[in-house]
């Protein structure tokens, strides 16, 4: 994931913060801060992909910080979808995988269960393309 960030001119800083502090984006600097001390290390690659997505989606973080939940949910969901479109093809290019059971893929990539349907759709798309 860090190579992907580097290739897309996105900076990153690897830090050890409190275990409950998520990685985050500093959009004005195209920089992601990655908490290597996150309580579930398996989630870090998805978090990195998610933060990269905020930058590549050109999310307006001023609106994101507004009190309107509508903006926040939209940005978060779009960043999740983009993260899946980054992670899944990378994963499929390195493994033999069929769409029969999506849960091992989700477990290995620590994809949140709330994204099960989206993961199925995106994985199916890339399998059909022959990743």
C-alpha positions as a Markdown table, in Angstrom:
| # | Residue | x | y | z |
|---|---|---|---|---|
| 1 | Unk | 0.0 | 0.0 | 0.0 |
| 2 | Unk | 2.8 | 2.4 | 0.8 |
| 3 | Unk | 4.3 | 1.7 | -2.7 |
| 4 | Unk | 0.9 | 2.6 | -4.2 |
| 5 | Unk | 0.9 | 5.9 | -2.2 |
| 6 | Unk | 4.5 | 6.7 | -3.3 |
| 7 | Unk | 3.6 | 5.9 | -6.9 |
| 8 | Unk | 0.7 | 8.3 | -6.7 |
| 9 | Unk | 2.8 | 11.1 | -5.1 |
| 10 | Unk | 1.1 | 10.8 | -1.8 |
| 11 | Unk | 3.4 | 11.2 | 1.2 |
| 12 | Unk | 3.1 | 9.1 | 4.3 |
| 13 | Unk | 4.5 | 9.1 | 7.8 |
| 14 | Unk | 4.6 | 6.0 | 9.9 |
| 15 | Unk | 4.1 | 6.7 | 13.6 |
| 16 | Unk | 3.3 | 5.0 | 16.8 |
| 17 | Unk | 0.2 | 6.7 | 18.3 |
| 18 | Unk | -2.3 | 5.4 | 20.9 |
| 19 | Unk | -3.7 | 2.0 | 19.9 |
| 20 | Unk | -7.2 | 3.5 | 19.4 |
| 21 | Unk | -6.1 | 6.5 | 17.2 |
| 22 | Unk | -6.9 | 5.7 | 13.5 |
| 23 | Unk | -4.6 | 6.7 | 10.6 |
| 24 | Unk | -5.6 | 10.0 | 9.1 |
| 25 | Unk | -5.1 | 12.4 | 6.1 |
| 26 | Unk | -3.6 | 15.8 | 5.9 |
| 27 | Unk | -5.1 | 16.8 | 2.6 |
| 28 | Unk | -3.3 | 20.1 | 2.2 |
| 29 | Unk | 0.0 | 18.2 | 2.1 |
| 30 | Unk | -1.2 | 15.1 | 0.3 |
| 31 | Unk | 0.0 | 13.2 | 3.3 |
| 32 | Unk | -1.3 | 10.3 | 5.3 |
| 33 | Unk | -0.3 | 9.5 | 8.9 |
| 34 | Unk | -0.3 | 5.8 | 9.5 |
| 35 | Unk | -0.6 | 4.6 | 13.1 |
| 36 | Unk | 1.5 | 1.4 | 13.2 |
| 37 | Unk | 0.4 | 0.9 | 16.8 |
| 38 | Unk | -3.3 | 0.5 | 15.9 |
| 39 | Unk | -4.9 | -2.2 | 18.1 |
| 40 | Unk | -5.7 | -4.5 | 15.1 |
| 41 | Unk | -2.7 | -4.5 | 12.9 |
| 42 | Unk | -4.5 | -6.5 | 10.2 |
| 43 | Unk | -6.7 | -3.4 | 9.6 |
| 44 | Unk | -3.7 | -1.1 | 8.7 |
| 45 | Unk | -3.6 | -1.9 | 5.0 |
| 46 | Unk | -7.3 | -1.1 | 4.5 |
| 47 | Unk | -6.8 | 2.1 | 6.6 |
| 48 | Unk | -3.9 | 3.1 | 4.4 |
| 49 | Unk | -6.0 | 2.5 | 1.2 |
| 50 | Unk | -8.9 | 4.4 | 2.8 |
| 51 | Unk | -6.7 | 7.4 | 3.6 |
| 52 | Unk | -5.1 | 7.3 | 0.1 |
| 53 | Unk | -8.7 | 7.3 | -1.3 |
| 54 | Unk | -9.6 | 10.5 | 0.5 |
| 55 | Unk | -6.7 | 12.2 | -1.3 |
| 56 | Unk | -7.3 | 10.7 | -4.7 |
| 57 | Unk | -11.0 | 11.4 | -4.4 |
| 58 | Unk | -10.2 | 15.0 | -3.8 |
| 59 | Unk | -12.4 | 15.0 | -0.7 |
| 60 | Unk | -13.3 | 18.4 | 0.5 |
| 61 | Unk | -12.4 | 18.0 | 4.2 |
| 62 | Unk | -13.9 | 21.3 | 5.1 |
| 63 | Unk | -17.3 | 19.9 | 4.2 |
| 64 | Unk | -16.3 | 16.7 | 5.8 |
| 65 | Unk | -15.8 | 18.4 | 9.2 |
| 66 | Unk | -19.2 | 20.2 | 8.9 |
| 67 | Unk | -21.9 | 19.2 | 11.3 |
| 68 | Unk | -23.9 | 17.6 | 8.5 |
| 69 | Unk | -23.6 | 13.8 | 8.8 |
| 70 | Unk | -24.6 | 13.6 | 5.1 |
| 71 | Unk | -21.2 | 14.8 | 3.9 |
| 72 | Unk | -19.2 | 12.7 | 6.3 |
| 73 | Unk | -21.0 | 9.5 | 5.4 |
| 74 | Unk | -20.7 | 10.2 | 1.7 |
| 75 | Unk | -16.9 | 10.8 | 1.9 |
| 76 | Unk | -16.4 | 7.8 | 4.1 |
| 77 | Unk | -18.3 | 5.4 | 1.9 |
| 78 | Unk | -16.6 | 6.7 | -1.3 |
| 79 | Unk | -13.2 | 6.3 | 0.4 |
| 80 | Unk | -14.1 | 2.7 | 1.4 |
| 81 | Unk | -15.2 | 1.9 | -2.2 |
| 82 | Unk | -12.0 | 3.3 | -3.7 |
| 83 | Unk | -10.0 | 1.5 | -1.0 |
| 84 | Unk | -11.6 | -1.8 | -2.1 |
| 85 | Unk | -10.7 | -1.0 | -5.7 |
| 86 | Unk | -7.1 | -0.5 | -4.7 |
| 87 | Unk | -6.7 | -3.5 | -2.4 |
| 88 | Unk | -8.7 | -6.2 | -4.2 |
| 89 | Unk | -6.9 | -6.2 | -7.5 |
| 90 | Unk | -3.5 | -6.2 | -5.6 |
| 91 | Unk | -4.7 | -9.2 | -3.6 |
| 92 | Unk | -6.1 | -11.1 | -6.6 |
| 93 | Unk | -2.9 | -10.5 | -8.6 |
| 94 | Unk | -1.0 | -12.4 | -5.9 |
| 95 | Unk | -3.4 | -15.2 | -5.1 |
| 96 | Unk | -5.6 | -17.9 | -6.8 |
| 97 | Unk | -9.1 | -16.9 | -5.8 |
| 98 | Unk | -12.6 | -17.6 | -6.8 |
| 99 | Unk | -15.8 | -15.7 | -5.9 |
| 100 | Unk | -17.3 | -18.8 | -4.2 |
| 101 | Unk | -16.6 | -17.5 | -0.7 |
| 102 | Unk | -15.8 | -13.9 | -0.1 |
| 103 | Unk | -15.2 | -14.2 | 3.6 |
| 104 | Unk | -11.6 | -15.4 | 3.6 |
| 105 | Unk | -10.6 | -12.5 | 1.4 |
| 106 | Unk | -12.5 | -10.1 | 3.7 |
| 107 | Unk | -10.8 | -11.6 | 6.7 |
| 108 | Unk | -7.3 | -11.5 | 5.2 |
| 109 | Unk | -7.7 | -7.9 | 4.2 |
| 110 | Unk | -9.6 | -6.9 | 7.3 |
| 111 | Unk | -12.4 | -5.4 | 5.3 |
| 112 | Unk | -15.3 | -4.3 | 7.5 |
| 113 | Unk | -18.3 | -6.6 | 7.3 |
| 114 | Unk | -20.5 | -3.6 | 6.4 |
| 115 | Unk | -18.8 | -3.7 | 3.0 |
| 116 | Unk | -19.6 | -7.3 | 2.2 |
| 117 | Unk | -21.9 | -6.6 | -0.8 |
| 118 | Unk | -19.5 | -4.1 | -2.2 |
| 119 | Unk | -16.6 | -6.5 | -1.7 |
| 120 | Unk | -18.5 | -9.2 | -3.6 |
| 121 | Unk | -19.3 | -6.9 | -6.5 |
| 122 | Unk | -15.8 | -5.5 | -6.8 |
| 123 | Unk | -14.1 | -8.9 | -6.4 |
| 124 | Unk | -16.4 | -10.4 | -9.1 |
| 125 | Unk | -15.6 | -7.5 | -11.4 |
| 126 | Unk | -11.8 | -8.1 | -11.1 |
| 127 | Unk | -12.1 | -11.8 | -11.4 |
| 128 | Unk | -14.0 | -11.5 | -14.6 |
| 129 | Unk | -11.3 | -9.1 | -15.9 |
| 130 | Unk | -8.7 | -11.7 | -15.1 |
| 131 | Unk | -6.6 | -9.7 | -12.6 |
